Amino acid sequence: MHDAANDLNACGIRCTPQRLEVYSALQRCLGHPTAEELHRLVTERRQARGEAGSVSLATVYNTLEALCGLGLARRLPGPRAGLSGAAECRAARYEAAGREHYHAYTPDGSAHDIPEDLGRRMREAIPEELLREFEARTGLRASRVVIEVESDGAA
């Protein structure tokens, strides 16, 4: 885990106690919390330490957006439609930036890390010539390929 205060200072963001607390909590998360889940974690941690005051949900959202803009966190896109094909609105999930990896999403909107070696093999299975064709046909440069897998449940 990186030193949260150093990361914030290095990116030129003011290191307020609230931002530090939100970023530190995100770094400690093993999963991919929503802003609401992260807010609950921060609140519970403050209560466990007997600290007065709170960090508002708006502060959590604003901090997450700032962290994403600075490259210190990633907002996971998640499924854009339900498995039935019907559009659904799900809360965004977040993770602290780190190693490049891919995700699988379950019907409840949970994000799961695809094992690194498997994700790498999936990405490498996409031929470079296909990426060049994509660029030639669309006029867009492929700067990053993201692999997302949607699951309808356990195999």
C-alpha positions as CSV (number, residue, x, y, z in Angstrom):
1,M,0.0,0.0,0.0
2,H,1.3,3.4,-0.9
3,D,1.6,6.2,1.6
4,A,-1.7,8.1,1.1
5,A,-0.5,11.5,2.2
6,N,2.5,11.3,-0.1
7,D,0.4,10.3,-3.0
8,L,-2.0,13.2,-2.5
9,N,0.8,15.7,-2.0
10,A,2.7,14.4,-5.1
11,C,-0.4,15.0,-7.2
12,G,-0.9,18.5,-5.9
13,I,-4.2,17.9,-4.2
14,R,-4.6,19.5,-0.8
15,C,-4.3,16.7,1.8
16,T,-7.2,17.4,4.1
17,P,-8.0,14.9,6.9
18,Q,-11.2,13.9,5.1
19,R,-9.5,13.2,1.7
20,L,-6.8,11.3,3.5
21,E,-9.3,9.2,5.3
22,V,-11.3,8.4,2.2
23,Y,-8.2,7.5,0.1
24,S,-6.7,5.5,2.9
25,A,-9.9,3.5,3.3
26,L,-10.1,2.9,-0.4
27,Q,-6.5,1.6,-0.4
28,R,-7.3,-0.8,2.4
29,C,-10.3,-2.2,0.7
30,L,-9.9,-5.7,-0.8
31,G,-13.0,-5.4,-2.9
32,H,-14.5,-2.7,-5.1
33,P,-16.7,-0.5,-2.9
34,T,-19.4,1.9,-4.0
35,A,-19.1,5.5,-2.6
36,E,-21.9,4.6,-0.1
37,E,-20.0,1.5,1.1
38,L,-16.8,3.5,1.4
39,H,-18.7,6.2,3.4
40,R,-20.0,3.5,5.7
41,L,-16.4,2.1,6.2
42,V,-15.0,5.6,7.0
43,T,-17.8,6.3,9.4
44,E,-17.4,3.0,11.2
45,R,-13.7,3.5,11.5
46,R,-14.1,7.0,12.9
47,Q,-16.7,5.7,15.4
48,A,-14.4,2.8,16.4
49,R,-11.6,5.3,17.1
50,G,-14.1,7.4,19.2
51,E,-13.7,10.4,16.9
52,A,-16.4,13.1,16.8
53,G,-17.7,14.5,13.5
54,S,-18.1,12.7,10.3
55,V,-17.1,12.7,6.6
56,S,-20.2,13.5,4.5
57,L,-21.2,11.3,1.6
58,A,-20.8,14.3,-0.7
59,T,-17.1,14.6,0.5
60,V,-16.6,10.9,-0.3
61,Y,-18.1,11.4,-3.8
62,N,-16.0,14.5,-4.5
63,T,-12.8,12.9,-3.2
64,L,-13.4,9.8,-5.3
65,E,-13.9,12.0,-8.4
66,A,-10.7,14.0,-7.6
67,L,-8.7,10.8,-7.0
68,C,-9.9,9.3,-10.3
69,G,-9.0,12.6,-12.1
70,L,-5.5,12.4,-10.7
71,G,-5.1,8.7,-11.6
72,L,-5.0,7.6,-7.9
73,A,-8.2,5.7,-8.2
74,R,-10.3,4.1,-10.9
75,R,-14.1,4.2,-11.3
76,L,-15.1,0.8,-12.6
77,P,-17.7,1.0,-15.3
78,G,-19.6,-2.1,-14.4
79,P,-22.4,-3.6,-16.4
80,R,-24.4,-1.2,-18.5
81,A,-27.3,-3.5,-19.0
82,G,-28.8,-6.3,-17.0
83,L,-28.3,-9.8,-18.1
84,S,-31.8,-9.8,-19.5
85,G,-30.7,-6.9,-21.7
86,A,-32.8,-4.3,-19.9
87,A,-30.9,-1.2,-18.9
88,E,-30.1,-1.0,-15.3
89,C,-28.6,1.7,-13.2
90,R,-26.0,0.4,-10.7
91,A,-23.8,2.4,-8.4
92,A,-20.3,2.9,-9.6
93,R,-17.6,0.9,-7.9
94,Y,-14.1,2.2,-7.2
95,E,-10.6,0.8,-6.5
96,A,-7.3,2.4,-5.7
97,A,-5.1,2.6,-8.8
98,G,-2.4,0.0,-8.9
99,R,-1.6,-2.9,-11.2
100,E,-3.5,-3.2,-14.5
101,H,-6.1,-5.9,-14.2
102,Y,-9.5,-6.9,-15.4
103,H,-12.9,-7.5,-13.9
104,A,-15.9,-9.8,-14.0
105,Y,-19.3,-8.5,-12.9
106,T,-22.1,-10.6,-11.3
107,P,-25.8,-9.9,-11.5
108,D,-25.8,-8.1,-8.2
109,G,-23.3,-5.5,-9.6
110,S,-20.3,-6.8,-7.7
111,A,-17.0,-6.6,-9.3
112,H,-14.4,-9.4,-9.0
113,D,-10.8,-9.3,-10.1
114,I,-9.9,-11.7,-12.9
115,P,-6.8,-13.5,-11.9
116,E,-3.8,-11.6,-13.3
117,D,-2.4,-14.4,-15.4
118,L,-5.8,-15.2,-16.9
119,G,-6.5,-11.6,-17.7
120,R,-3.1,-11.2,-19.3
121,R,-3.7,-14.3,-21.5
122,M,-7.2,-12.9,-22.4
123,R,-5.6,-9.6,-23.5
124,E,-2.8,-11.3,-25.4
125,A,-5.4,-13.3,-27.3
126,I,-6.5,-10.2,-29.1
127,P,-4.2,-10.0,-32.1
128,E,-2.3,-6.7,-32.7
129,E,-3.5,-6.8,-36.3
130,L,-7.1,-6.6,-35.0
131,L,-6.2,-3.5,-33.0
132,R,-4.5,-1.9,-36.0
133,E,-7.7,-2.7,-38.0
134,F,-9.8,-1.0,-35.3
135,E,-7.6,2.1,-35.6
136,A,-7.7,2.1,-39.4
137,R,-11.5,1.7,-39.6
138,T,-12.5,4.0,-36.8
139,G,-9.7,6.6,-37.0
140,L,-9.3,6.2,-33.2
141,R,-6.1,5.2,-31.5
142,A,-6.5,2.3,-29.0
143,S,-4.6,3.5,-26.0
144,R,-5.8,0.8,-23.7
145,V,-7.9,-2.4,-23.9
146,V,-10.2,-3.2,-21.0
147,I,-11.6,-6.6,-20.6
148,E,-14.9,-7.0,-18.7
149,V,-16.7,-10.2,-18.2
150,E,-20.4,-10.3,-17.2
151,S,-21.5,-13.4,-15.4
152,D,-25.0,-14.7,-14.8
153,G,-23.8,-16.5,-11.6
154,A,-21.6,-19.3,-10.5
155,A,-20.5,-21.9,-13.0
